[in-house]
Amino acid sequence: MTLQFKVPSMKCEGCADAVTEAIQSVDAGAKVEIDVDSKAVSAETSATVDAVREAIAAKGHTMA
């Protein structure tokens, strides 16, 4: 399934890398696309929304 959401706290490529790592920590095969300028994240993943939200929060970011 494809999840699309905003991560308002992303400010740079380092933040984008952290969000990508977070998503891939719950689904190693996830395909993640991030646009830092619009703070948009699209993830093709088998992980649940809750699992992704928790993983991103553990990296210090929040989903909108």
Backbone as ProteinMPNN parsed JSONL, in Angstrom:
{"seq_chain_A": "MTLQFKVPSMKCEGCADAVTEAIQSVDAGAKVEIDVDSKAVSAETSATVDAVREAIAAKGHTMA", "coords_chain_A": {"N_chain_A": [[0.841, -1.174, 0.0], [0.359, 2.29, -0.587], [1.426, 4.963, 1.284], [0.754, 8.34, 1.972], [1.838, 11.358, 3.247], [2.494, 14.261, 5.312], [5.459, 15.602, 6.763], [6.01, 17.868, 8.848], [8.243, 18.734, 10.306], [10.53, 18.245, 8.843], [13.455, 19.619, 7.561], [15.713, 19.49, 6.017], [17.963, 17.58, 3.871], [19.14, 15.724, 5.53], [17.189, 15.319, 7.451], [15.274, 14.157, 5.82], [16.604, 11.808, 5.167], [16.622, 10.594, 7.685], [13.881, 10.158, 8.085], [13.381, 8.4, 5.98], [15.013, 6.235, 6.791], [13.648, 5.587, 9.132], [11.158, 4.658, 8.172], [12.04, 2.501, 6.647], [13.006, 0.95, 8.659], [10.879, -0.384, 9.715], [9.902, -1.644, 7.519], [11.895, -3.091, 5.493], [11.952, -3.256, 2.731], [10.631, -1.054, 1.789], [9.708, 1.538, -0.468], [10.623, 4.771, -0.67], [9.757, 8.12, -1.236], [10.644, 11.471, -1.042], [9.901, 14.908, -0.732], [11.509, 17.513, 0.314], [11.072, 20.295, 0.305], [8.253, 20.635, 0.105], [7.607, 19.085, 2.177], [6.513, 16.598, 1.847], [5.822, 13.115, 1.919], [5.967, 9.997, 0.377], [5.313, 6.655, 0.606], [5.775, 3.416, -0.409], [4.77, 0.692, 1.067], [4.496, -2.175, 3.254], [4.04, -1.836, 5.844], [2.089, -0.749, 8.684], [0.172, 2.283, 9.131], [0.322, 3.198, 11.756], [2.677, 1.925, 12.667], [4.587, 3.145, 11.042], [4.251, 5.819, 11.82], [5.075, 5.671, 14.538], [7.763, 4.9, 14.202], [8.807, 7.102, 12.836], [8.379, 9.078, 14.758], [10.148, 8.161, 16.692], [12.508, 8.977, 15.593], [12.416, 11.614, 16.067], [10.628, 13.17, 14.623], [7.405, 14.243, 13.361], [4.309, 13.146, 11.948], [1.93, 14.77, 9.895]], "CA_chain_A": [[0.0, 0.0, 0.0], [1.103, 3.548, -0.623], [1.065, 5.954, 2.3], [1.171, 9.696, 1.65], [1.647, 12.214, 4.405], [3.419, 15.386, 5.489], [6.3, 15.608, 7.964], [6.309, 19.301, 8.939], [9.522, 19.029, 10.959], [11.663, 18.039, 7.925], [14.016, 20.886, 7.123], [16.88, 19.298, 5.167], [18.15, 16.218, 3.362], [19.435, 14.864, 6.685], [15.877, 14.968, 8.013], [14.66, 13.23, 4.868], [17.296, 10.525, 5.352], [16.157, 10.025, 8.957], [12.517, 9.672, 7.863], [13.515, 7.209, 5.133], [15.529, 5.163, 7.658], [12.578, 5.205, 10.059], [10.188, 3.842, 7.443], [12.688, 1.24, 6.263], [13.26, 0.142, 9.857], [9.692, -1.225, 9.919], [9.722, -2.39, 6.271], [13.178, -2.928, 4.805], [11.742, -3.156, 1.283], [9.798, 0.113, 1.467], [10.216, 2.515, -1.43], [10.265, 6.058, -0.078], [10.049, 9.333, -1.996], [10.459, 12.632, -0.162], [10.139, 16.258, -1.229], [11.777, 18.299, 1.531], [10.478, 21.633, 0.19], [6.819, 20.58, 0.422], [7.514, 18.222, 3.359], [5.666, 15.475, 1.457], [6.431, 11.79, 1.914], [5.189, 8.924, -0.226], [6.011, 5.407, 0.923], [5.172, 2.158, -0.834], [5.181, -0.136, 2.191], [3.534, -3.116, 3.824], [3.902, -1.459, 7.256], [0.874, -0.01, 9.016], [0.342, 3.715, 9.375], [0.759, 3.36, 13.147], [4.078, 1.518, 12.775], [5.375, 4.198, 10.4], [4.167, 7.002, 12.696], [5.924, 5.427, 15.713], [9.163, 4.886, 13.779], [9.178, 8.492, 12.536], [8.436, 9.771, 16.056], [11.374, 7.734, 17.374], [13.602, 9.762, 15.002], [12.237, 13.007, 16.459], [9.77, 13.879, 13.677], [5.989, 13.916, 13.498], [3.507, 13.144, 10.734], [0.723, 15.609, 9.958]], "C_chain_A": [[0.886, 1.238, 0.0], [0.545, 4.501, 0.425], [1.577, 7.308, 1.837], [0.844, 10.579, 2.839], [2.667, 13.327, 4.408], [4.204, 15.184, 6.782], [6.794, 17.049, 8.12], [7.669, 19.638, 9.531], [10.731, 18.79, 10.047], [12.155, 19.377, 7.402], [15.149, 20.716, 6.099], [16.955, 17.852, 4.682], [18.476, 15.239, 4.496], [18.156, 14.406, 7.36], [15.198, 13.939, 7.118], [15.294, 11.846, 4.996], [16.807, 9.83, 6.623], [14.752, 9.448, 8.807], [12.544, 8.408, 7.003], [13.993, 6.023, 5.965], [14.449, 4.666, 8.608], [11.584, 4.281, 9.371], [10.796, 2.493, 7.096], [13.055, 0.383, 7.467], [12.072, -0.763, 10.168], [9.335, -2.024, 8.673], [10.957, -2.152, 5.417], [13.018, -2.749, 3.3], [10.926, -1.951, 0.861], [10.496, 1.016, 0.458], [9.693, 3.871, -0.968], [10.686, 7.194, -0.997], [9.71, 10.522, -1.11], [10.768, 13.913, -0.915], [10.279, 17.156, 0.002], [11.09, 19.659, 1.468], [8.999, 21.641, 0.569], [6.533, 19.719, 1.648], [6.632, 16.996, 3.117], [6.465, 14.176, 1.42], [5.453, 10.818, 1.266], [5.976, 7.648, 0.012], [5.186, 4.215, 0.449], [5.667, 1.132, 0.181], [4.086, -1.102, 2.62], [3.309, -2.813, 5.308], [2.598, -0.69, 7.467], [1.199, 1.461, 9.234], [0.86, 3.938, 10.796], [2.225, 3.0, 13.323], [4.99, 2.587, 12.179], [5.401, 5.447, 11.284], [5.091, 6.847, 13.907], [7.402, 5.475, 15.35], [9.651, 6.305, 13.49], [9.295, 9.298, 13.828], [9.712, 9.413, 16.809], [12.604, 8.474, 16.829], [13.461, 11.252, 15.298], [11.372, 13.825, 15.521], [8.324, 13.454, 13.908], [5.307, 13.992, 12.134], [2.307, 14.054, 10.947], [-0.427, 14.86, 9.324]], "O_chain_A": [[2.004, 1.23, 0.515], [-0.648, 4.801, 0.446], [2.708, 7.417, 1.364], [-0.267, 10.558, 3.367], [3.595, 13.336, 3.599], [3.681, 14.663, 7.767], [7.849, 17.414, 7.601], [8.197, 20.722, 9.282], [11.855, 19.103, 10.439], [11.381, 20.172, 6.869], [15.506, 21.663, 5.4], [16.123, 17.016, 5.035], [18.124, 14.062, 4.423], [18.043, 13.257, 7.789], [14.618, 12.968, 7.604], [14.599, 10.832, 4.938], [16.602, 8.616, 6.63], [14.46, 8.375, 9.336], [11.811, 7.456, 7.272], [13.442, 4.928, 5.858], [14.344, 3.466, 8.861], [11.21, 3.244, 9.918], [10.142, 1.458, 7.234], [13.382, -0.793, 7.309], [12.236, -1.798, 10.814], [8.557, -2.975, 8.749], [11.058, -1.149, 4.711], [13.878, -2.143, 2.661], [10.563, -1.833, -0.309], [11.706, 1.228, 0.521], [8.484, 4.092, -0.886], [11.818, 7.234, -1.477], [8.639, 10.581, -0.506], [11.759, 14.002, -1.639], [9.29, 17.509, 0.644], [10.575, 20.131, 2.481], [8.541, 22.543, 1.27], [5.395, 19.624, 2.108], [6.074, 16.427, 4.056], [7.608, 14.134, 0.963], [4.26, 10.822, 1.573], [7.154, 7.56, -0.333], [4.04, 4.035, 0.861], [6.835, 0.746, 0.164], [2.901, -0.869, 2.378], [2.484, -3.458, 5.956], [2.074, -0.065, 6.545], [2.345, 1.832, 9.488], [1.738, 4.772, 11.013], [2.948, 3.686, 14.046], [6.04, 2.898, 12.741], [6.453, 6.058, 11.472], [5.808, 7.781, 14.264], [8.208, 6.028, 16.099], [10.769, 6.669, 13.853], [10.208, 10.11, 13.974], [10.294, 10.26, 17.486], [13.619, 8.586, 17.517], [14.272, 12.061, 14.846], [11.372, 15.054, 15.602], [8.052, 12.446, 14.56], [5.681, 14.796, 11.28], [1.737, 14.106, 12.038], [-1.543, 15.377, 9.266]]}, "name": "protein", "num_of_chains": 1, "seq": "MTLQFKVPSMKCEGCADAVTEAIQSVDAGAKVEIDVDSKAVSAETSATVDAVREAIAAKGHTMA"}
